[in-house]
Amino acid sequence: MAFSNDRKMKDERSPLVHYKRSPDGDECNDDVDINLLRHSSIDIHLHDDMEMELDIEDALLDLERKNSNTTKSKLTCSPLVKYRLNLIKIAVLTISVVICCVVFAFYPFKSLDNYVVAVTNGKPHLHHLTEDISKYPVMKATIAGPFTETALNGNSGDFVLFRAIISNNQSVAEFEVLQWKEYLTDGHDQSPSITKYVDFAADRTSRPGDSYKLIVSTNSNRSVPVILSVFVMPSRVAEGATYAAVILVFVYGLIISDCVHRTVAAMLGATAALATLHAVNEGPSMEKTIMWMDWETLSLLFGMMVQVAVLSETGLFDYIAVKAYKLAKGQLWPLITILSLFTAVVSSVLDNVTTILLVTPVTIRLCEVLNFDPRYMLIVLVIFSNVGGTATAVGDPPNVLIVSHKDIARHDINFNNFTLHMSLGSILAMVVVYLVVRLLLRGVVSENLEDLEIVELRREIVVWQRTARRLMGITREENMVRALLMQKIVALQSVLEMNQRENGRGSINWERNYQQLERRYVITDWPLLIKCMLVLSAVIILFFVQSVPQINLGLGWVSSFGAIWILTLSDTANLDAVLDRVEWATLVFFAALFVMMEALGELGLIAFIANTTGDLIEQVPDSSRLTVAMIALLWISALASSFIDNIPYTTAMIPVVVRWYENGVVDSLQPLVWALAFGACFGGNGTLIGASANVVCAGICEQHGHKLTFNSFFRYGFPVMLASVASATVYLLICHSIFQWH
């Protein structure tokens, strides 16, 4: 299988170097055609390198201003100012990395030892803290055992009592800092780990002779096994959340300012978060840090990227783009509507990351055909992918986490009723989102398209301008090459102007464009296409059936096996060409993001959000508490999921929501589950890194030469997110506050 470039330059139409015939009839390479450049209002003097460099810079600026349809005017500063700002940026980031390295060196990771103790009635366990409490006043206790959320029989059930005590050798009295109960189940099944923070310095200053201990006792007559891990740290939970918030603001500042690539920003954020954990005596080991990465998601992305890379060599994406162009009769809004509806429906039955991986290449090729900036259409498709994925339990990762959680499942929330409640709200949100998108893009989408030849010329001019810009012009040879590139640009500009005069604007027959496209873009490798479709069909089927208990294949395994299978069937000898199309920067971004979010969670950011939300809800009167809790959870989840990854947020909020119901804070669990799902999924549309599908789309877009920045996505995604959450608010109020559907 031969891997070729997606687009070939048409040198026969406008050659880079002019050729002339020698006396014997052979072609010989001539020097730069200076006369052509001068006739095009560009003056280049080859006798002086500095003059030529300045002339070429001025010529490029003149051409870019002239070609107003392909570039926009921007506020620019002098090269010297840019250079100094870049030096300051590099210096600040370098100092930050060095500080983190120093912290890693002098604050090694904390090796946590888990103690398994057995307690019975009358035989408590006593754990002494030997560390300097004046330096490390906060104790973090992580416990696990056969615990449940509440007592099985009212408040008379068996429980394990934990008491944090300060005693003094010089007095008999003891000071109890905190006590809490964990109720026991009937069996011996171990519950997930429970973490408690005890601040010994909150209500009492340290005195000479003080000792600190944790007492574990039970009222049960049977022996209760308890897994206990205790260590001390210098900061309180609120302080840790503050550190986490500062790191998050720092990372978002880097991404919004676009001063570094978002992957580098995520790596810097992960490094800063890990260094902060080390500084507060919570530093994880390398093994634990690697475990924080979601390998299921990374494997899914890698496998699907390989499959899409091989599939793209068959010409299928170009072929589908041409057929979609015919279906929409060359009009943009019908095309956007068709693609948006298709993306939403597919995302409801297939995870939205896979959907975006398949749809994005087709959309980019289609937009190139239409001379429409693909970033606008891709933003719309990603938004509809997230909204459509909200409708079912398998469409979006937060939904999968919610439905598969055992505490949710035992309260009669399953795939069927989850899909029923969520799909109606998603359909309503889809209608609202479409109207908002039409409003936001009313000045961007134009139905007045140009001739295909003009489209190709514009794109080629932009490519040559970028190439000329990348040459530094330090040596004379580089200046000569830049002059050659300028000659190419001028020649293309002349051809473009001539075509515009001949064709005019607004009088293009879309059928003629379609005939040209149909002849140019065909399936290039039918045998490979059949093999790819066979593998892709098998992978999609396994995606549907992987949730069956008898099948021990997750999404990551299915995707990875599909990649291996398609590489075997294609029998490619040039594996590097396939791997070059894998979005490695996107994979590294996700890995760094997973580490950063887990580290921020360890610092207490997500717990702080959950606890603050719970405290606010408990202050509301009982008569309106469910409605307030439902709406507050919806909006807080949406805003939080816009700026932090919705997967760790959902994971942390599920037990909190269940605890609200089981502790009697609210009288129904279902409305809270729907609110959490709507908020986490719709909130992903708020920012570029709010959802996995957004980042994947941005990576593919950048690979094709179209940079999708944080600000450009935020300009359209955040208003759409607010509108969709508002529609979900209305839906929840009508269904669960007025009609009490639950």
CORPETA-V395903 format. One record per backbone hydrogen bond with DSSP energy under -1.0 kcal/mol. CO is the residue of the C=O (numbers start at 0). NH is the residue of the N-H. Records with the same first field share a line. If there is no record, write none. Layout:
# CORPETA-V395903
CO->NH + NH
This chain:
# CORPETA-V395903
8->10
9->12 + 13
17->29
19->27
21->24
25->21
27->19
31->33
32->36
33->37
34->38
36->41
37->40
47->51
48->52
49->53
50->54
51->55
52->56
53->57
54->58
55->59
56->60
57->61
58->62
59->63
60->64
61->65
62->66
65->67
66->69
77->81
78->82
79->83
80->84
81->85
82->86
83->87
84->88
85->89
86->90
87->91
88->92
89->93
90->94
91->95
92->96
93->97
94->98
95->99
96->100
97->101
98->102
99->103
100->104
101->105
102->106
114->227
116->225
118->223
119->122
122->119
124->215
126->213
131->135
136->199
137->232
138->197
139->230
140->195
141->228
142->193
143->226
144->146 + 190
145->184
152->155
157->183
158->218
159->181
160->216
161->179
162->214
163->176 + 177
164->212
165->174
166->210
167->170
174->165
177->163
179->161
181->159
182->147
193->142
195->140
197->138
198->201
206->209
208->168
210->166
211->128
212->164
213->126
214->162
215->124
216->160
219->120
223->118
225->116
226->143
227->114
228->141
230->139
232->137
235->239
236->240
237->241
238->242
239->243
240->244
241->245
242->246
243->247
244->248
245->249
246->250
247->251
248->252
249->253
250->254
251->255
252->256
260->264
261->265
262->266
263->267
264->268
265->269
266->270
267->271
268->272
269->273
270->274
271->275
272->276
273->277
274->278
275->279
276->281
277->280
282->109
284->288
285->289
286->290
287->291
289->292
292->294
293->297
294->298
295->299
296->300
297->301
298->302
299->303
300->304
301->305
302->306
303->307
304->308
305->309
306->310
307->311
309->312
310->313
311->314
313->523 + 524
314->318
315->319
316->320
317->321
318->322
319->323
320->324
321->325
322->326
323->327
324->329
327->330
330->334
331->335
332->336
333->337
334->338
335->339
336->340
337->341
338->342
339->343
340->344
341->345
342->346
343->347
345->349
350->354
351->355
352->356
353->357
354->358
355->359
358->362
359->363
360->364
361->365
362->366
363->367
364->368
365->369
366->371
373->377
374->378
375->379
376->380
377->381
378->382
379->383
380->384
381->385
382->386
383->387
384->388
387->390
394->351
395->399
396->400
397->401
398->402
399->403
404->408
405->409
407->410
408->411
413->417
414->418
415->419
416->420
417->421
418->422
419->423
420->424
421->425
422->426
423->427
424->428
425->429
426->430
427->431
428->432
429->433
430->434
431->435
432->436
433->437
434->438
435->439
436->440
440->443 + 444
446->448
450->454
451->455
452->456
453->457
454->458
455->459
456->460
457->461
458->462
459->463
460->464
461->465
462->466
463->467
464->468
465->469
474->478
475->479
476->480
477->481
478->482
479->483
480->484
481->485
482->486
483->487
484->488
485->489
486->490
487->491
488->492
489->493
490->494
491->495
492->496
493->497
494->498
495->499
496->500
497->501
498->502
499->503
508->512
509->513
510->514
511->515
512->516
513->517
514->518
515->519
516->520
524->528
525->529
526->530
527->531
528->532
529->533
530->534
531->535
532->536
533->537
534->538
535->539
536->540
537->541
538->542
539->543
540->544
541->545
544->547
547->550
553->557
554->558
555->559
556->560
557->561
558->562
559->563
560->564
561->565
562->566
563->567
564->568
565->569
566->570
574->578
575->579
577->580
578->581
581->583
582->586
583->587
584->588
585->589
586->590
587->591
588->592
589->593
590->594
591->595
592->596
593->597
594->598
595->599
596->600
597->601
598->602
599->604
600->603
603->607
604->608
605->609
606->610
607->611
608->612
609->613
610->614
611->615
612->616
613->617
616->619
623->627
624->628
625->629
626->630
627->631
628->632
629->633
630->634
631->635
632->636
633->637
634->638
635->639
636->640
637->641
639->643
644->648
645->649
646->650
647->651
648->652
649->653
652->656
653->657
654->658
655->659
656->660
657->661
658->662
659->664 + 665
660->663
668->672
669->673
670->674
671->675
672->676
673->677
674->678
675->679
676->680
677->681
678->682
681->684
682->685
686->689
690->694
691->695
692->696
693->697
694->698
695->699
696->700
697->701
698->702
699->703
700->705
701->704
708->712
709->713
710->714
712->716
713->717
715->719
716->720
717->721
718->722
719->723
720->724
721->725
722->726
723->727
724->728
725->729
726->730
727->731
728->732
729->733
730->734
731->735
732->736 + 737
733->738
734->740
